[in-house]
């Protein structure tokens, strides 16, 4: 009788080896697809739930909460909070369907050792004021520093133990992070994108995913930005034209209910 093989890898999508003391099986069958048909633009899409992941970008206190950096700078955080309500409905439904939730957030080293001048300039353009890992007056939390209140996901969005957290330190969530390796080890072929800012970290993470060969779907109502409206319009147009597909949370939820 053949001895039991123990799985090594991500059996969710069938990307796994089987191993015991006598043998390693690298030819285990892949998991049967679970197709989900979603209304989208410029075309409808069919994704495989076993090979799909949801990436939530930068829904952090510094961007989305009173007392954070954006609020301190005098910018209305309301647009960055727009994704909260649709995400509160969508994320539990995706978890129930077996789709991994991956939180990709700014989480800068306290010593900023991997932050070159051009990235420091992004948050401190005049060389004075409050920059990365420096405390916001009054709140005292260091800007986007890993494990700080500033870098934490807003209280309104629940993170579950099975969710995955990736710290980033560039506009793109793929640059110098383990995000690509995690997605590939999960057997991911399609990535749903959400978060803030639509025209910055969401867009450039999505474009990098496109260049890496993933199918990219922007969940438009789960994205937000404090930039002018034309920035969102251009982003959505470019995603549909060049980089993937655009849908919304209601369309995904309706597809999941069928």
Long-range contacts (C-beta under 8 A, 24 or more apart in sequence): 9-185, 10-185, 10-186, 10-187, 12-50, 12-98, 12-100, 12-186, 12-187, 13-50, 13-51, 13-186, 13-187, 13-188, 14-50, 14-187, 15-185, 15-186, 15-187, 30-187, 31-187, 34-97, 34-98, 36-97, 36-252, 36-255, 36-256, 37-255, 37-258, 38-217, 38-247, 38-251, 38-252, 38-255, 39-247, 39-251, 39-254, 39-255, 40-217, 40-245, 40-246, 40-247, 40-251, 41-240, 41-245, 41-246, 41-247, 42-240, 42-241, 42-245, 43-245, 45-190, 45-215, 45-217, 45-245, 45-247, 47-190, 47-215, 47-217, 48-189, 48-190, 49-97, 49-98, 49-99, 50-98, 50-187, 51-187, 51-188, 51-189, 51-190, 52-99, 52-188, 52-189, 52-190, 52-191, 52-192, 53-99, 53-100, 53-101, 53-102, 53-183, 53-186, 53-188, 53-190, 53-191, 53-192, 54-90, 54-91, 54-94, 54-99, 54-100, 54-101, 54-102, 54-191, 54-192, 54-194, 55-102, 55-104, 55-173, 55-179, 55-191, 55-192, 55-193, 55-194, 55-195, 55-205, 56-87, 56-91, 56-101, 56-102, 56-103, 56-104, 56-157, 56-194, 56-195, 56-222, 57-104, 57-105, 57-173, 57-193, 57-194, 57-195, 57-196, 57-201, 57-202, 57-205, 58-104, 58-105, 58-106, 58-195, 58-196, 58-197, 58-201, 58-202, 59-83, 59-84, 59-87, 59-103, 59-105, 59-153, 59-154, 59-157, 59-195, 59-196, 60-105, 60-106, 60-144, 60-150, 60-151, 60-152, 60-153, 60-154, 61-141, 61-149, 61-150, 61-151, 61-152, 61-153, 61-154, 62-106, 62-141, 62-143, 62-144, 62-150, 62-151, 63-196, 63-197, 64-154, 64-196, 65-154, 65-155, 67-136, 67-138, 67-139, 67-141, 68-136, 68-139, 68-141, 68-150, 69-123, 69-130, 69-136, 69-143, 69-144, 69-150, 70-226, 72-130, 72-136, 72-137, 72-138, 72-139, 75-226, 76-226, 77-226, 79-224, 79-225, 79-226, 80-196, 80-197, 80-224, 80-225, 80-226, 81-154, 81-224, 82-221, 82-224, 83-194, 83-195, 83-196, 83-221, 83-222, 83-223, 83-224, 84-154, 84-156, 84-157, 86-219, 86-221, 86-222, 86-248, 86-249, 86-250, 87-157, 87-194, 87-222, 87-249, 88-156, 88-157, 89-249, 89-253, 90-194, 90-219, 90-222, 90-249, 90-252, 90-253, 91-157, 91-158, 93-252, 93-253, 93-256, 94-192, 94-252, 94-256, 95-160, 95-162, 97-256, 99-192, 100-162, 100-163, 100-164, 100-186, 100-188, 101-159, 101-160, 101-162, 101-163, 101-164, 102-163, 102-164, 102-165, 102-166, 102-179, 102-182, 102-183, 103-153, 103-159, 103-163, 103-164, 103-165, 103-166, 104-166, 104-168, 104-173, 104-177, 104-179, 104-195, 104-205, 105-151, 105-153, 105-165, 105-166, 105-167, 105-168, 106-144, 106-151, 106-167, 106-168, 106-169, 107-144, 107-145, 107-146, 107-147, 107-151, 107-167, 107-168, 107-169, 108-132, 108-133, 108-143, 108-144, 108-145, 108-146, 108-151, 108-169, 109-133, 109-145, 109-146, 109-169, 110-142, 110-145, 110-146, 114-169, 114-176, 115-169, 119-169, 119-170, 168-201, 171-200, 171-201, 171-204, 171-205, 172-201, 172-204, 172-205, 172-207, 172-208, 173-201, 173-205, 173-208, 174-205, 174-208, 174-209, 174-212, 175-208, 180-212, 183-214, 188-214, 189-214, 189-215, 190-214, 190-215, 190-216, 190-217, 191-215, 191-216, 191-217, 192-217, 192-219, 192-252, 193-217, 193-218, 193-219, 193-223, 194-218, 194-219, 194-222, 194-223, 195-222, 195-223, 195-224, 196-223, 196-224, 196-225, 197-224, 197-225, 197-226, 197-227, 198-223, 198-224, 198-225, 198-227, 198-231, 198-232, 198-235, 198-236, 199-225, 199-227, 199-231, 199-232, 199-234, 199-235, 200-225, 200-227, 202-235, 203-235, 203-238, 203-239, 206-239, 206-243, 206-244, 207-243, 210-242, 210-243, 210-244, 215-244, 215-245, 216-243, 216-244, 216-245, 217-244, 217-245, 217-246, 217-247, 218-244, 218-245, 218-246, 218-247, 219-247, 219-248, 219-249, 219-252, 220-246, 220-247, 220-248, 221-248, 221-249, 221-250, 222-248, 222-249
